[in-house]
Amino acid sequence: VEFEGLKHENRRLEEEVQYLNSQLEDAVRLREIAERQLTEALETVKTEREQKAALRKELTHHMTLGDSLLASSLDGLKLSADEPNNDDAILTFENGFAKVSDVNDEDNRLSSPKRDGNFRPAPSLVDDLLTELNISEIQKLKQQLLQ
């Protein structure tokens, strides 16, 4: 009777060992799958980083190239011949400044730059005005470069 009990206990333990071995094999397979997926994910992240770095370099290159082209185009900026002639309006505007300066006291008249009694704006003011007028054009060009 004891022998039969021990045989039965031995079979039960063998079945339990087989069950545990199958679970161990399943766990090992799942671990291998997870390691493969992790390796693939790491490789994907690495390639994405490399692509981002390359795109950043390219973007920086295009931005510096675009900025230099933009600067050179602004340096060569001039009024074209087909634009309307506004000399009369400019002279009227300048004369208006001259009349206002005549009303002011002597110190103000001496500090303002004049030529032949007419107000002559400083070159930096003209450059600033041209820059302000072309801001929208500059932004459009930058957007085109980014595309």
CYANA upper distance limits for C-alpha pairs under 8 A (distance plus 0.5 A):
  1 VAL  CA      5 GLY  CA      6.75
  2 GLU  CA      6 LEU  CA      6.67
  3 PHE  CA      7 LYS  CA      6.70
  4 GLU  CA      8 HIS  CA      6.66
  5 GLY  CA      9 GLU  CA      6.64
  6 LEU  CA     10 ASN  CA      6.48
  7 LYS  CA     11 ARG  CA      6.75
  8 HIS  CA     12 ARG  CA      6.74
  9 GLU  CA     13 LEU  CA      6.65
 10 ASN  CA     14 GLU  CA      6.61
 11 ARG  CA     15 GLU  CA      6.63
 12 ARG  CA     16 GLU  CA      6.69
 13 LEU  CA     17 VAL  CA      6.59
 14 GLU  CA     18 GLN  CA      6.66
 15 GLU  CA     19 TYR  CA      6.60
 16 GLU  CA     20 LEU  CA      6.59
 17 VAL  CA     21 ASN  CA      6.49
 18 GLN  CA     22 SER  CA      6.63
 19 TYR  CA     23 GLN  CA      6.78
 20 LEU  CA     24 LEU  CA      6.57
 21 ASN  CA     25 GLU  CA      6.63
 22 SER  CA     26 ASP  CA      6.66
 23 GLN  CA     27 ALA  CA      6.60
 24 LEU  CA     28 VAL  CA      6.63
 25 GLU  CA     29 ARG  CA      6.67
 26 ASP  CA     30 LEU  CA      6.61
 27 ALA  CA     31 ARG  CA      6.51
 28 VAL  CA     32 GLU  CA      6.69
 29 ARG  CA     33 ILE  CA      6.70
 30 LEU  CA     34 ALA  CA      6.57
 31 ARG  CA     35 GLU  CA      6.57
 32 GLU  CA     36 ARG  CA      6.66
 33 ILE  CA     37 GLN  CA      6.67
 34 ALA  CA     38 LEU  CA      6.50
 35 GLU  CA     39 THR  CA      6.56
 36 ARG  CA     40 GLU  CA      6.66
 37 GLN  CA     41 ALA  CA      6.52
 38 LEU  CA     42 LEU  CA      6.57
 39 THR  CA     43 GLU  CA      6.68
 40 GLU  CA     44 THR  CA      6.58
 41 ALA  CA     45 VAL  CA      6.62
 42 LEU  CA     46 LYS  CA      6.56
 43 GLU  CA     47 THR  CA      6.68
 44 THR  CA     48 GLU  CA      6.59
 45 VAL  CA     49 ARG  CA      6.59
 46 LYS  CA     50 GLU  CA      6.75
 47 THR  CA     51 GLN  CA      6.58
 48 GLU  CA     52 LYS  CA      6.55
 49 ARG  CA     53 ALA  CA      6.56
 50 GLU  CA     54 ALA  CA      6.63
 51 GLN  CA     55 LEU  CA      6.55
 52 LYS  CA     56 ARG  CA      6.49
 53 ALA  CA     57 LYS  CA      6.68
 54 ALA  CA     58 GLU  CA      6.63
 55 LEU  CA     59 LEU  CA      6.44
 56 ARG  CA     60 THR  CA      6.50
 57 LYS  CA     61 HIS  CA      6.55
 58 GLU  CA     62 HIS  CA      6.60
 59 LEU  CA     63 MET  CA      6.47
 59 LEU  CA    146 LEU  CA      8.15
 60 THR  CA     64 THR  CA      6.58
 61 HIS  CA     65 LEU  CA      6.45
 62 HIS  CA     66 GLY  CA      6.22
 62 HIS  CA    145 LEU  CA      7.56
 62 HIS  CA    146 LEU  CA      8.25
 63 MET  CA     67 ASP  CA      6.38
 63 MET  CA    142 LYS  CA      8.46
 63 MET  CA    145 LEU  CA      7.90
 63 MET  CA    146 LEU  CA      8.24
 64 THR  CA     68 SER  CA      6.56
 65 LEU  CA     69 LEU  CA      6.61
 66 GLY  CA     70 LEU  CA      6.37
 66 GLY  CA    142 LYS  CA      7.57
 66 GLY  CA    145 LEU  CA      7.09
 67 ASP  CA     71 ALA  CA      6.46
 68 SER  CA     72 SER  CA      6.59
 69 LEU  CA     73 SER  CA      6.53
 70 LEU  CA     74 LEU  CA      6.61
 70 LEU  CA    138 ILE  CA      7.87
 70 LEU  CA    141 LEU  CA      8.47
 71 ALA  CA     75 ASP  CA      6.62
 72 SER  CA     76 GLY  CA      6.82
 73 SER  CA     77 LEU  CA      6.63
 79 LEU  CA     83 GLU  CA      7.62
 86 ASN  CA     90 ILE  CA      6.64
 87 ASP  CA     91 LEU  CA      6.54
 88 ASP  CA     92 THR  CA      6.66
 89 ALA  CA     93 PHE  CA      6.60
 90 ILE  CA     94 GLU  CA      6.55
 91 LEU  CA     95 ASN  CA      6.48
 92 THR  CA     96 GLY  CA      6.65
 93 PHE  CA     97 PHE  CA      7.06
 94 GLU  CA     98 ALA  CA      6.83
 94 GLU  CA    118 ASN  CA      6.57
 94 GLU  CA    119 PHE  CA      5.89
 94 GLU  CA    120 ARG  CA      7.78
 95 ASN  CA     99 LYS  CA      6.71
 95 ASN  CA    118 ASN  CA      6.42
 95 ASN  CA    119 PHE  CA      7.50
 96 GLY  CA    100 VAL  CA      6.79
 97 PHE  CA    101 SER  CA      6.61
 97 PHE  CA    118 ASN  CA      8.06
 97 PHE  CA    119 PHE  CA      6.52
 98 ALA  CA    102 ASP  CA      6.72
 98 ALA  CA    117 GLY  CA      7.09
 98 ALA  CA    118 ASN  CA      5.86
 98 ALA  CA    119 PHE  CA      6.02
 99 LYS  CA    103 VAL  CA      7.10
100 VAL  CA    104 ASN  CA      7.24
101 SER  CA    108 ASN  CA      7.63
101 SER  CA    109 ARG  CA      6.32
101 SER  CA    112 SER  CA      8.50
102 ASP  CA    109 ARG  CA      7.41
104 ASN  CA    108 ASN  CA      6.63
104 ASN  CA    109 ARG  CA      7.18
105 ASP  CA    109 ARG  CA      7.04
106 GLU  CA    110 LEU  CA      6.67
107 ASP  CA    111 SER  CA      6.76
108 ASN  CA    112 SER  CA      6.87
112 SER  CA    119 PHE  CA      8.15
113 PRO  CA    119 PHE  CA      6.99
113 PRO  CA    120 ARG  CA      6.66
113 PRO  CA    121 PRO  CA      8.03
114 LYS  CA    118 ASN  CA      6.09
114 LYS  CA    119 PHE  CA      5.51
114 LYS  CA    120 ARG  CA      6.22
115 ARG  CA    119 PHE  CA      7.19
115 ARG  CA    120 ARG  CA      7.11
121 PRO  CA    125 LEU  CA      7.14
121 PRO  CA    126 VAL  CA      7.63
122 ALA  CA    126 VAL  CA      7.26
123 PRO  CA    127 ASP  CA      6.74
124 SER  CA    128 ASP  CA      6.59
125 LEU  CA    129 LEU  CA      6.65
126 VAL  CA    130 LEU  CA      6.73
127 ASP  CA    131 THR  CA      6.63
128 ASP  CA    132 GLU  CA      6.69
129 LEU  CA    133 LEU  CA      6.72
130 LEU  CA    134 ASN  CA      6.81
131 THR  CA    135 ILE  CA      6.79
134 ASN  CA    138 ILE  CA      6.63
135 ILE  CA    139 GLN  CA      6.70
136 SER  CA    140 LYS  CA      6.74
137 GLU  CA    141 LEU  CA      6.79
138 ILE  CA    142 LYS  CA      6.74
139 GLN  CA    143 GLN  CA      6.72
140 LYS  CA    144 GLN  CA      6.76
141 LEU  CA    145 LEU  CA      6.73
142 LYS  CA    146 LEU  CA      6.76
143 GLN  CA    147 GLN  CA      6.86
